[in-house]
Amino acid sequence: MKPSQFQHHAPERVDEVVALLAEYGDDAKVLAGGQSLIPIMALRMATYPHLVDIARVPDLSKISATPNAVRVGAMVRQSHAERDAAVATVPLLAKALPHIGHFQIRNRGTVGGSIAHADPASELPAVALALDARIEATGPGGVRFIDASEFFLSTWQTALDDGEILSAVEFPVWGAGSGFGVEEIARRKGDFALVGALAGVTLDGDRVTRACITMIGVGSTPVRCHEAEAALIAGGANADLDEIGRIAAAPLTPTHDVHASAAYRKHVSPAIVRRALTAALKEARS
């Protein structure tokens, strides 16, 4: 199928993007990489008379770094981020990027577009949630920041207000002694994850001073496993990771679809968490 007819807009400044969204309201949709939006439109799952293409806005394609955070503009291509030295200082982000689809998709797909799309099986929303990233939103009222913990409301739904765009994401940089792991189960390499886990730990000897565990494919948003994180911090580097996995999976209420049953997703979740934590602890020790 083909998408319904639409008008293409190509602004060159962020304020022009905001003005177009204000002018056309619900009839307008932001186009970044288009790897999710275009298939949805082609299948007529949604129609938008106006597409506001942000690819020509240079300010949205920049990566900048401080000792504490890396700011990634909304239009930074995923393949570019994979190779960027600043992004490498956020290892969980760097590890998650190669899991996104195939390289052709990452050549077009953007970091901001993936997070704004808010697919619960997508890696980058989970990275943002795990690292307590800050989402930079720009709209008619200027710039504001939204904590990742408050950004993802449901499948494809975020806390962006009408007329706002996700203009950048600030990913915190963890300190020395930290390690990270990303584990997924998918039918084929490049497919969306049936179940996935992203983990991070910071060690001080055998003490776990910081931990994050986030799962994908098991709810309407990425799921932060706070109880499992607390158990890991309490148990330290030699904690029973099988038990931590069970704690993470206990409150999950995954759904059934044509790819996997809810029971299957629930069953494999503890093992996926254990694998991600094993990788994170190994890296932290080294």
N, C-alpha and C positions, 0 to 999 in steps of 0.2 A: 504494500500500500504506500501511498504518498501522503505527506501532511497537507492539511487544508491550506488555502492561500493565506500568506502573511506578508507584512511589510517589514523589511529589514532595516534597522537603524544602526549606524556605526559611529557612536560618539568617540571623542578623543580625550575627554576630561571626565573626572568623576562627577563634577557638578552637572555636566550635560546628561550623564546617565540618570542621576537623581531627578533632573527636570523631566526627562522623557517618561520615567516611571510615574511621576506625579501627573503628567499630562494624560497618559493613557490608562492609568489605574489597573484594574483587573484584566484589561485586555492586553497588557504587556507582560513579558517574561524576559528575565535576564538570560542571555546566552553566553556561556563561558567556553568550555571545551565541547559541549554538546553531546558527549558520549552517553548521557542518560536522557537528556531532553529530546534530542532528535528522534531516537527510536520510539519514545512515548508519543510524539506527535505523528510519526509515520504510521503508528498503529491506531491513530485516532483516539487514544486514551485521554488526550487533552488537546485542546486547540487554543492558539493564541494569535490574535490578529496582528500583534506587533512583537517582534523579537529585538531586544536591545543588546547588541553584540558588544561585549566589553574588551574584545581582543586588541583593539587599537588604543587602549588607555594605558600609557606607559607606566604610570604610577602604580598600577595594579600588578605589574610583572616583576617587582623588585623583591629581593631577599636582603635583609639586613640583620646584623647580629650585635648583641652586647654580651658581656660575660654571663648574664643570667637568662637570656632568652633569645630566640631566633624568630624574627618577624617574616612571615611568608605572605606575599601579596596574593590576592584571589586568583589572578591569571597566571601564576607560575605553573608551567606544565609539570606534570608528575615526573616525566623523564628528565627534565631539567633539575628538579629537586633531588632526584636519585643521585646525580653527579655533583651536586653542590657541596663545597667544603663546609659551609656554615651549617647546612642541614645535617651533615655528618656529626656535628656536636650534639644533635638530638637523636641518639641511636635508635630509639623506638620508632621514630618517624622514618629514619633511613631503612630500618629493617622491614617496616610494613609496606613501603612503596613497591618493592618488586612483587608483592603478592596481588597487586591490583591488575586484574585482567591479563592482557597480553601487551607486549611492548608497543604495538600499534595503537592500542587504547591509551597507554600512558603518554605517547607522543602528542596526543590531542587533549587528553583529560587534564584537568587542573586541580590543584590542591583545594582551592576555595570552592570550586564547583562541587567537588565530591562531598565536602563537609556541609555545604548549604543544601545539597540534595537530601541529605539525612536518611540514606538507606541503612536500615538496621543490620544488614549483612556486609556493610562496607568497612574497610579498614581505617580510613582516615578519621571518620567521626569517633571511632574507638580510641585512636591515638590521642585526639584532642581531649576526650573525656578522661583517659587514663592519666595524662600529664597535667590535668587542670589548666588547660590552655585558655587563653582569652580570645574571644571572637570580637574583631573590630567591625562594627556596623556603621555604615554611613548613610544618612538619609536627609530629609528636609530640615531636621533639627540639628544637623551636624554629625559629629562622631561620638559614638558611645561604645562601651565594652560590655560584653556579656560573658559570664563564666560558662565554660563548656558544660558544667553540671546543670545549668539552667537553660541551655540552648536547644537541646533535642527534646521535643515535646511528644512526638509520635512518628510513625512512618511517614517520611517526606514532609514533616511539619517541624518548624523551628520557631524560635522566639523573635525572629526578625519581624519588625513592624511593617505595615504597608508603606511602600515607597523606599524601604531601606535595602541596601545590598550588603553582602558580606564583602568587605574590602580587604581584609587581611586576617591572619591568625598568628597569635604570639604563643610559641611553644617554649615552656620553661626548659632550661638546661640543668640537668642533675649534676651533682658534683662527683668527685673521685670516689671510687669504691662502688660504683653503680653498674648494674648489668640488666639486660633486657632480653626478652624472648617473645617470638610471635609464632604461634602454631595454628594450623587450620586443617579441617577436613573438607575436601571438595571432590565432586565426581571426576573432574578433570582439571588439570593445571590451567589456571586462568579463569575458571568458573567462580561464581560467587561462593563464599564459604557456607557450607551447611552448618558448621559450628566453628568458632574460632576463639582463641584467647590471646590476649596481649598482657605481658607481665613485666614489672620492673621492680628492682630491689636495690637498696643501698646498704652496704655492710660496714660495720665497725668491729673488726674481729669476727666473732660469731653472732654479734647482735645485728638484727635487722632494724635499722633506724628509719627506714622509709620503704613503703611498698605500694604498688598499684596492680590491680588485677581487673581487667575489663574483658567482657565477652561479646561476641557478635553472633548473629543468626539465632538468637534465643529469646527475642522479645521484639517489641515495636520500636525500640531504640537500642543503641549499645547499652550494656548493663555493667555498671561498676559494682564489684563484689566487695563491699566494705567489710562485711563480717569475716570473710576469708583473709582480707588484708590485715585486720586486727589480730586474727589467729596466727598469722605468719609472723607478725611483729612480736607477739607474745612468745612464740615458740623458738624464734631465732633461726639461724642458718641451718640448723639440724632438725628443724620441724618435720613432722610426718607430712610429706607433700600429698600423699593419697588422701589424708584426712582434710587437708586444706582444699583439695579439689572437691571433696564431698560437701564441705561447708559452702563453697562457691556455688555448687549446683543445686543445693537444697531449695532455695527460694525461687528458682527459675520456673517460668511458665511458658515454655516455647510453644509455638503453633505448628500445626500440620500443613504441609503443602505437597505438591506433586514431586518434590525432590527428596523429602525426608519426613518421617513422622515426628510428632512431638515426643513420643517415647524414645525414639532413637536419639534425638538431640539431647534429651535429658540424660540418657544412658552414657553417652560418650563425653559429656561435658567435664566430669572430674578428671578423666585421662588427659584431655586437651589442656586443662589448667595445670596439671602436674608437669606435662611436657614443657609448657611455656616457662613455668617457674624453675624447672631443672636447668633450662638454658640460661635464664636470667641469673641464677645463683652461680653457675659455672663461670659466666662472664664476669660477675662481680668479684669472685675470688681471684680471678686472673689479673 
